[in-house]
Amino acid sequence: MNTAPLTQTSWLEAARRHARTHTLAFVSLSLGLTAVLLLLAQSLWTVLSGELGVGVRYGLLGGFAGFVATALGALPALALRSIGQKTEDSMLGFAAGMMLAATAFSLLLPGLEAGAEILGSRPLGAGVVVLGMTLGVLMMLGLDAFTPHEHDKIGPCGPGYERFDRVWLFVFAITLHNLPEGMAIGVGFSQGDMSVGLPLATAIALQDIPEGLAVALALRAAGFAPGRSVLVAAASGLMEPLGALLGVGLSSGLALAYPVGLGLAAGAMLFVVSHEVIPQTHRNGHETAATIGLMFGFALMMVLDTTLG
């Protein structure tokens, strides 16, 4: 692999070539990032004025819990080089189930309620949430297409990937995976509502444990040393507190930003589950085990949401 430094000019040229052959992804990225920037701009004054103290504190704590869970999950990779593929697929299925349930119960349902209350109409409230979901999916589509990263079973993807060492491609891939989870935590806590944020943060932290182990073992299988594999996997969890701050900012300020932000986080989470996690669990002939894990994770999250919400 060519690991020569990637200059700004060479990356822009690679991105331009990539945009010409991936028009839909380029449009998706442009629309998604524009919407995110607009939402951040309208809430910037509120953030700087200090009115979000509770939401920021809760969001950071929730994001930090995700980081700690990821690091704890990665630790067994110091001694383990691999686990059975069926076990790994079941664990990832469990994580997918928790993410799906968290999306439904802790993002979409509160978003629908908030949208209906703000607009005085259930159909209009649902439309606002769907708009947010669309923006979240567009953002993730664009980031997936234009961020150099290592894609499971496919190999390196994205413009200029050949200029990066493989470890950085893994880091970028993990970043794409963890960012929407952190955003979801931040959105959930943005109004200081523990009934929304607590079950969501708990679910994401729980599913981060098998996720952290899977990432660390994937790095070990790629030839990285045990310590480096664990450190990289653990460091990927830092995207969750950072994403949580972004989520708080996205969902604050204008009242409608809250249901839009919940929808955006839900769309991004659904993209990750459908595009990455579930396909990965179904590539090795263990669909039944993965589906049972998914159902168990979904049921556990449903119970947590009922208990903690």
C-alpha positions in Angstrom: 0.0 0.0 0.0 1.2 3.5 -0.8 1.5 5.3 2.5 2.9 8.6 1.2 1.5 11.7 2.9 -1.9 12.8 1.4 -1.7 16.5 0.7 -4.8 18.7 0.7 -4.5 19.1 -3.1 -4.2 15.4 -3.8 -7.1 14.6 -1.5 -9.3 17.2 -3.1 -8.5 15.9 -6.6 -9.3 12.3 -5.4 -12.5 13.6 -3.9 -13.5 15.4 -7.1 -12.9 12.2 -9.1 -14.9 10.3 -6.6 -17.8 12.8 -6.7 -18.0 12.5 -10.5 -18.5 8.7 -10.2 -20.7 8.8 -7.0 -23.0 11.7 -7.7 -25.8 10.5 -5.4 -23.4 10.1 -2.5 -21.9 13.6 -3.1 -25.4 15.2 -3.1 -26.3 13.2 0.0 -23.2 14.4 1.8 -23.7 18.0 0.8 -27.3 18.0 1.9 -26.7 16.2 5.2 -23.7 18.3 6.2 -25.5 21.5 5.2 -28.4 20.6 7.4 -26.1 19.7 10.3 -24.2 23.1 9.9 -27.5 25.0 9.9 -28.8 23.2 13.0 -25.5 23.9 14.7 -25.5 27.5 13.7 -29.0 28.2 15.0 -28.1 26.6 18.4 -24.7 28.1 18.8 -25.8 31.1 20.8 -27.8 28.9 23.1 -24.8 26.7 23.8 -22.5 29.7 24.4 -25.0 31.4 26.7 -24.7 28.6 29.1 -28.4 27.6 29.0 -27.5 24.0 28.2 -25.6 23.3 31.3 -27.6 20.3 32.4 -27.9 18.8 28.9 -24.2 19.2 28.2 -23.3 17.6 31.5 -25.6 14.6 31.1 -24.6 14.2 27.4 -20.9 14.2 28.3 -21.5 11.6 31.1 -23.5 9.4 28.7 -20.9 9.7 26.0 -18.1 8.9 28.5 -20.1 5.8 29.6 -20.0 4.6 26.0 -16.3 5.2 25.8 -15.7 3.3 29.1 -17.9 0.4 27.9 -16.0 0.2 24.6 -12.6 0.2 26.4 -13.8 -2.6 28.8 -15.1 -4.6 25.9 -11.8 -4.4 24.1 -9.6 -5.5 27.1 -10.1 -9.3 26.6 -8.3 -8.9 23.2 -5.1 -8.6 25.2 -5.3 -12.4 25.8 -7.7 -13.5 23.1 -6.7 -13.6 19.4 -10.1 -14.6 18.2 -13.5 -16.0 19.3 -15.8 -18.3 17.4 -17.4 -16.7 14.4 -20.8 -17.9 15.6 -20.3 -16.3 19.0 -19.1 -13.0 17.4 -22.1 -12.9 15.1 -24.4 -13.5 18.0 -22.8 -10.7 20.0 -23.0 -8.3 17.1 -26.6 -9.3 16.5 -27.3 -8.5 20.2 -25.7 -5.1 19.7 -27.9 -4.5 16.5 -31.0 -5.4 18.4 -30.3 -2.9 21.2 -29.5 -0.2 18.6 -32.8 -0.9 16.8 -34.8 -0.8 20.0 -33.1 2.3 21.2 -33.8 3.9 17.8 -37.5 3.1 18.1 -38.2 3.6 21.8 -35.7 6.3 22.8 -35.4 8.4 19.6 -38.4 8.0 17.3 -41.2 7.8 19.8 -40.0 10.9 21.9 -39.4 12.7 18.6 -43.0 12.0 17.4 -44.4 13.2 20.7 -42.3 16.3 20.8 -43.1 17.1 17.1 -46.8 16.7 17.6 -46.8 18.9 20.8 -44.8 21.7 19.2 -46.8 21.8 15.9 -50.2 20.8 17.3 -50.5 18.0 14.7 -49.4 14.4 14.7 -49.0 14.2 10.9 -46.8 17.4 10.9 -44.9 16.1 13.9 -44.2 12.8 12.1 -43.2 14.7 9.0 -40.6 16.7 11.0 -39.1 13.5 12.4 -39.0 11.9 8.9 -37.2 14.9 7.7 -34.6 14.5 10.4 -34.3 10.7 9.6 -33.7 11.6 5.9 -31.0 14.1 6.8 -29.3 11.5 9.1 -29.3 8.9 6.3 -28.0 11.4 3.8 -25.2 12.4 6.1 -24.1 8.8 6.7 -24.4 7.9 3.0 -22.1 10.8 2.1 -19.6 10.1 5.0 -19.5 6.4 4.1 -18.7 7.2 0.5 -16.2 10.0 1.0 -14.3 9.0 4.1 -11.3 6.7 3.5 -11.9 3.6 5.6 -11.6 -0.2 5.8 -14.9 -1.8 4.9 -15.5 -5.4 6.3 -15.2 -8.1 3.6 -14.8 -5.5 0.9 -11.5 -3.8 1.7 -10.4 -0.2 1.5 -13.0 2.4 0.4 -13.2 6.1 -0.2 -11.1 8.7 -2.1 -7.4 8.6 -1.4 -7.5 5.5 0.8 -4.3 4.2 -0.7 -2.4 7.0 1.0 -3.3 5.9 4.5 -1.8 3.1 6.6 -4.3 0.3 7.2 -4.6 1.1 10.9 -5.9 4.6 10.1 -8.5 3.1 7.7 -9.7 1.0 10.6 -9.8 4.0 12.8 -11.9 6.0 10.3 -14.3 3.0 9.9 -14.8 2.8 13.6 -15.3 6.6 13.8 -18.1 6.3 11.2 -19.7 3.6 13.4 -19.5 5.4 16.8 -20.3 8.9 15.7 -24.1 8.4 15.4 -24.2 6.5 18.7 -22.6 9.5 20.5 -25.0 11.9 18.6 -28.0 9.8 19.8 -26.8 10.1 23.4 -26.4 13.9 23.1 -29.8 14.3 21.5 -31.4 12.2 24.2 -30.0 14.3 27.0 -30.2 17.7 25.2 -33.4 18.7 27.0 -32.2 17.3 30.4 -34.9 14.7 30.2 -33.6 11.6 32.0 -36.5 9.5 30.8 -35.3 9.8 27.3 -31.5 10.0 27.8 -30.9 7.4 30.5 -32.3 4.3 28.8 -30.7 5.4 25.5 -27.3 5.9 27.1 -27.6 2.6 29.0 -28.5 0.7 25.8 -25.7 2.1 23.8 -23.1 1.5 26.6 -24.2 -2.1 26.9 -24.0 -2.8 23.2 -20.6 -1.0 23.1 -19.1 -3.9 25.2 -19.4 -6.6 22.5 -18.7 -4.0 19.8 -15.4 -3.0 21.5 -14.3 -6.6 21.6 -15.3 -7.2 18.0 -13.3 -4.2 16.9 -10.2 -5.2 18.9 -10.3 -8.7 17.6 -10.7 -7.5 14.0 -7.6 -5.4 14.5 -5.7 -8.4 15.9 -6.8 -10.5 12.9 -5.5 -7.8 10.6 -2.1 -8.3 12.2 -1.9 -5.6 14.8 -0.2 -6.2 18.2 -2.6 -6.9 21.1 -1.8 -3.7 23.0 -2.2 -1.6 19.9 -5.5 -3.3 18.9 -7.0 -2.6 22.4 -5.8 1.0 22.4 -7.2 1.7 19.0 -10.5 0.1 19.8 -10.7 1.9 23.1 -9.8 5.2 21.5 -12.6 4.8 19.0 -14.9 5.2 22.0 -13.8 8.8 22.3 -16.1 9.6 19.4 -19.0 9.0 21.7 -18.5 11.9 24.1 -17.5 14.1 21.1 -20.6 12.9 19.2 -22.7 13.5 22.3 -21.6 17.2 22.3 -22.6 17.4 18.7 -25.9 15.9 19.4 -26.6 18.4 22.2 -25.8 21.2 19.9 -27.9 19.8 17.1 -31.1 19.5 19.2 -31.0 22.8 21.1 -32.0 26.3 20.2 -35.2 26.4 18.1 -37.9 24.1 19.5 -38.2 22.1 16.3 -34.6 21.3 16.4 -35.3 18.7 19.1 -37.6 16.4 17.1 -35.5 17.0 14.0 -32.3 16.0 16.0 -34.0 12.9 17.3 -35.0 11.9 13.8 -31.5 12.7 12.5 -29.8 10.5 15.2 -32.4 7.7 14.5 -31.7 7.8 10.7 -27.9 7.7 11.3 -28.3 4.7 13.7 -30.6 2.8 11.3 -28.1 3.4 8.6 -25.3 1.9 10.6 -27.4 -1.1 11.7 -28.7 -1.9 8.2 -25.5 -1.0 6.2 -22.9 -2.4 8.5 -23.9 -4.5 11.5 -26.6 -6.8 10.2 -24.9 -7.6 6.9 -21.7 -8.4 8.8 -23.5 -10.9 11.0 -25.1 -12.7 8.0 -22.0 -13.2 6.0 -20.8 -16.4 7.7 -23.8 -18.7 7.7 -24.9 -17.9 11.2 -28.0 -16.0 10.4 -30.2 -17.8 13.0 -27.7 -17.2 15.8 -27.4 -13.6 14.8 -31.2 -13.1 14.6 -31.7 -14.7 18.1 -29.0 -12.3 19.4 -30.8 -9.4 17.8 -34.2 -10.4 19.3 -32.6 -10.8 22.7 -31.0 -7.4 22.5 -34.2 -5.8 21.3 -36.2 -7.3 24.1 -33.6 -6.3 26.7 -33.7 -2.7 25.5 -37.5 -2.7 25.5 -37.4 -3.8 29.2 -34.7 -1.1 30.0 -36.7 1.6 28.3 -39.8 0.6 30.3 -37.9 0.4 33.6 -35.7 3.5 33.2 -37.9 5.7 31.0 
